[in-house]
Amino acid sequence: MGCSATILLTGKNGQVGFELQRALAPLGEIVAVDHADCDLAQPDAIRRLVKEVEPQIIVNPAAYTAVDKAEAEPALAQAINGVAPGLFGEEAKRLDALVVHYSTDYVFDGTKTGPYTEDDAPNPLNVYGRTKLAGEQALIASGAKHLIFRTSWVFGAHGGNFAKTMLRLAAERESLKIVADQFGAPTSAALIADVTAQILGQYLRCRPASADFAYGLYHLTAGSRTSWHEYAQEVVRLARTAGKPLKLGPEDIQAITTADYPLPARRRANSCLDTTKLRNTFGLVLPDWRQGLRHVMIQLLSDR
């Protein structure tokens, strides 16, 4: 077998899916789909899609990601996040294909003092976290070859995210209040896509001896950690340095607590994930989160 593959990619218009189309292109033929092509809440649609494409690799960044809305739509969130990954796994096992799936720090309750490792026991606090954990478990139970990447605080030049929201609000308001007691690693969609491509390149090069490949669950986030408050300040600082006209500066962003800003879905104080296993297993470097933010901010500001 050669070093290229037919790759089925879901969620092509999402933050990560958009970047994956670019990053995976050198690895083979990419069949990229979105909700209009395949509704992941419909099991028959998933099975039909895989049978039509017959991929060697299925990459599934598609998800129900509306964390607060999920509290009111648990069945839909479960169908997309909890059931669909297992169906992809069942179809992949039939084809001897690999499934790459993306999960989240929301599977943890955030009470640990340090970064979470892959061996820490999950304890999700909300519907979104519970459904994403169910998806991990369903994929593992399918018996398919799999890579599960848990990530956090995803942002990119494409799609909606915290950095874009802060940029818009800073142009409209003279002050902001942002939560300062939740910590994590803002992780660019481009980094997630590039790491995925690096690892899949290793996988393709090791075929047909792929039984020896290091399948399993990994944490994938940018380096270092910050709070939402510090993250917002950095977005504004970079925009101002680039000459973007804003109504506020970093000093005008007030730090508040989670209790000051209640939301339908419970949040975790600690979203930090330990990436040692991924870095050591695949020989990769995960740069500081500020590097990815600078790159995305250049794209965002040049578009305006």
C-alpha positions in Angstrom: 0.0 0.0 0.0 1.2 3.5 -0.8 1.5 6.6 1.4 -1.7 8.2 0.2 -5.3 7.5 1.1 -8.9 8.3 0.5 -9.9 10.4 3.5 -13.5 11.1 4.4 -13.7 14.5 6.3 -16.8 15.7 8.1 -17.7 19.2 9.2 -15.8 20.8 6.3 -17.2 24.3 7.1 -16.4 24.2 10.8 -13.3 25.8 12.4 -11.2 22.6 12.5 -12.8 21.0 9.4 -11.9 24.1 7.3 -8.3 23.9 8.3 -8.2 20.1 7.9 -9.1 20.5 4.2 -5.8 22.4 3.7 -3.6 20.3 6.1 -4.7 16.8 4.8 -4.6 17.6 1.1 -1.0 16.3 0.6 -2.0 12.9 2.1 -4.5 11.8 -0.5 -8.0 12.3 -1.9 -10.1 14.3 0.5 -13.9 13.8 0.3 -15.1 16.7 2.5 -18.8 16.9 3.6 -20.9 19.1 5.7 -24.4 18.9 7.3 -26.1 19.3 3.9 -24.3 16.3 2.5 -24.7 14.1 5.6 -26.9 14.7 8.7 -24.9 13.1 11.5 -28.1 12.8 13.6 -29.3 10.2 11.0 -27.5 6.8 11.4 -28.6 5.6 8.0 -27.0 8.7 6.4 -23.7 8.0 8.1 -23.6 4.4 7.0 -24.6 5.3 3.5 -21.9 7.9 3.2 -19.1 5.6 4.4 -20.3 2.8 2.0 -20.3 5.3 -0.9 -16.8 6.7 -0.2 -15.1 3.6 1.2 -12.3 5.6 2.8 -9.1 4.3 4.4 -9.3 7.2 6.9 -12.4 8.9 8.5 -11.6 12.3 10.1 -14.6 13.5 12.2 -14.3 17.1 13.5 -18.1 17.6 13.1 -19.9 18.0 16.4 -22.8 19.7 18.1 -20.8 22.5 19.8 -23.5 24.9 21.1 -22.6 24.2 24.8 -25.5 26.2 26.4 -28.1 25.3 23.7 -27.3 21.6 24.3 -28.9 21.9 27.7 -32.2 22.3 25.9 -31.5 19.8 23.1 -29.8 16.8 24.8 -31.2 14.3 22.3 -29.8 16.1 19.3 -26.5 16.6 21.0 -26.3 13.0 21.9 -27.2 11.8 18.4 -24.4 13.9 16.8 -21.8 13.8 19.6 -22.5 10.5 21.4 -23.9 8.1 18.7 -22.4 9.2 15.4 -18.7 8.5 16.4 -19.6 4.9 17.2 -21.4 4.5 13.9 -18.3 5.8 12.1 -16.3 3.3 14.1 -18.6 0.3 13.1 -18.3 1.2 9.5 -14.6 1.8 9.7 -14.0 -1.6 11.4 -15.8 -3.2 8.4 -13.4 -1.5 6.0 -10.3 -1.8 8.3 -10.2 2.0 8.2 -8.9 4.4 10.8 -11.2 6.9 12.6 -9.8 10.2 13.8 -12.2 11.9 16.2 -12.0 15.1 18.2 -13.2 15.5 21.8 -13.0 18.1 24.5 -11.8 19.2 27.9 -15.5 19.4 28.8 -15.3 15.7 29.7 -13.6 16.7 33.0 -15.2 18.6 35.9 -12.3 21.1 36.3 -11.6 20.4 40.0 -8.1 19.1 39.5 -5.3 21.5 40.4 -3.0 20.6 37.6 -3.5 19.7 33.9 -5.6 16.6 33.1 -3.9 13.5 31.7 -5.5 10.9 29.5 -5.6 8.6 32.6 -7.7 11.0 34.7 -11.3 9.9 35.3 -13.8 12.0 33.3 -16.7 13.7 35.1 -18.5 16.0 32.8 -20.7 18.8 34.3 -23.0 19.5 31.4 -24.9 17.9 28.5 -22.2 18.8 26.0 -19.5 17.2 28.0 -21.5 14.1 28.7 -22.4 13.6 25.0 -18.7 14.1 23.9 -17.6 11.5 26.5 -20.3 9.2 25.2 -18.9 9.6 21.7 -15.4 8.7 22.8 -16.7 5.6 24.5 -18.8 4.6 21.5 -15.9 4.9 19.1 -13.6 2.8 21.4 -16.3 0.2 21.9 -16.7 -0.2 18.1 -13.3 -1.9 18.0 -12.1 0.3 15.1 -8.6 1.6 14.8 -8.9 5.1 16.2 -7.2 8.3 17.3 -9.1 10.5 19.7 -7.8 14.0 20.2 -9.2 16.0 23.1 -8.7 19.7 22.7 -9.9 23.0 24.2 -10.7 26.7 23.6 -10.5 26.3 19.8 -10.3 29.4 17.6 -9.4 30.2 14.0 -9.8 32.7 11.2 -12.8 30.7 9.9 -15.9 30.4 11.9 -17.1 31.9 15.2 -15.0 32.0 18.3 -14.0 34.0 21.4 -11.2 35.9 19.7 -13.5 37.1 16.9 -16.2 38.1 19.5 -13.6 40.1 21.6 -12.4 41.9 18.4 -16.0 42.9 17.6 -16.9 44.0 21.1 -13.7 46.0 21.5 -14.7 48.0 18.4 -18.2 48.6 19.8 -17.8 49.1 23.6 -15.7 51.2 26.0 -15.5 48.5 28.6 -15.9 44.7 29.0 -16.3 42.2 31.8 -14.6 38.9 31.2 -14.3 35.8 33.4 -10.9 35.5 35.0 -11.2 32.3 37.1 -11.3 29.8 34.3 -8.0 28.6 32.9 -7.1 26.8 29.7 -5.0 26.8 26.5 -6.5 28.7 23.5 -5.8 26.3 20.6 -5.9 27.3 17.0 -7.8 25.2 14.5 -4.7 25.4 12.3 -2.5 23.7 14.9 -5.0 21.0 15.5 -5.2 20.3 11.7 -1.4 20.4 11.3 -0.8 18.0 14.1 -3.5 15.7 12.7 -1.7 15.8 9.3 1.7 15.1 10.9 0.3 12.1 12.8 -1.6 10.7 9.8 1.5 11.1 7.7 3.3 8.8 10.2 0.4 6.4 10.1 0.4 6.2 6.3 4.2 5.6 6.2 4.0 2.7 8.6 1.4 0.8 6.6 1.0 -2.2 6.1 2.5 -2.7 9.6 -0.1 -0.4 11.1 -1.0 -2.9 13.8 2.0 -1.5 15.6 0.8 2.1 15.4 0.1 4.0 18.6 -3.6 4.3 18.4 -5.7 5.7 21.2 -6.6 8.8 23.2 -4.5 11.9 23.2 -4.7 15.4 24.6 -3.9 18.1 21.9 -3.7 21.7 22.9 -1.4 24.6 22.5 1.4 25.2 25.0 1.0 27.3 28.3 -2.2 28.4 29.8 -4.2 31.6 30.4 -7.6 32.8 31.6 -10.4 34.1 29.4 -9.7 37.6 30.8 -6.0 37.5 29.9 -6.9 36.0 26.5 -9.3 38.9 25.8 -6.6 41.4 26.8 -4.1 39.8 24.4 -6.6 39.9 21.5 -7.1 43.6 22.1 -3.4 44.3 22.6 -2.5 42.6 19.3 -5.3 44.4 17.5 -4.2 47.8 18.8 -0.6 47.1 18.0 -1.7 46.4 14.4 -3.4 49.8 14.2 -7.0 48.5 14.5 -9.3 51.3 15.7 -10.9 50.1 19.0 -13.0 51.8 21.6 -11.1 50.1 24.5 -7.7 48.9 25.5 -6.6 45.9 27.5 -6.8 48.0 30.7 -10.6 48.5 30.1 -11.3 44.8 30.3 -12.5 44.1 33.9 -11.9 40.7 35.5 -15.0 39.0 36.9 -15.7 35.5 38.4 -17.7 32.7 36.9 -20.4 33.4 39.5 -20.7 36.9 38.1 -21.6 35.6 34.6 -24.0 32.6 35.0 -24.7 30.5 31.9 -27.2 27.6 31.3 -24.3 25.0 31.1 -21.9 24.7 34.0 -18.3 25.6 33.3 -15.0 24.2 34.6 -12.4 26.3 36.5 -9.6 24.1 35.0 -9.6 23.3 31.3 -5.9 22.5 31.1 -4.9 19.3 29.4 -1.5 17.6 29.7 -0.1 17.0 26.2 3.0 15.0 27.3 1.7 11.7 25.8 1.0 13.1 22.4 4.3 15.1 22.2 6.4 12.1 23.3 4.6 9.5 21.2 4.7 11.3 17.9 7.8 13.6 18.5 5.9 16.8 18.1 6.3 20.3 19.5 3.1 22.2 20.5 3.9 25.9 20.5 2.6 28.5 23.0 -1.0 29.6 22.5 0.1 33.2 21.7 1.9 32.0 18.6 -1.3 30.6 17.1 -3.3 33.7 18.2 -0.8 36.1 16.5 -1.1 34.1 13.3 -4.9 34.2 13.3 -5.1 37.9 14.3 -2.9 38.7 11.3 -5.5 37.0 9.1 -8.5 38.6 10.8 -7.0 42.1 10.7 -5.9 41.8 7.1 -9.5 40.9 6.1 -10.9 44.1 7.5 
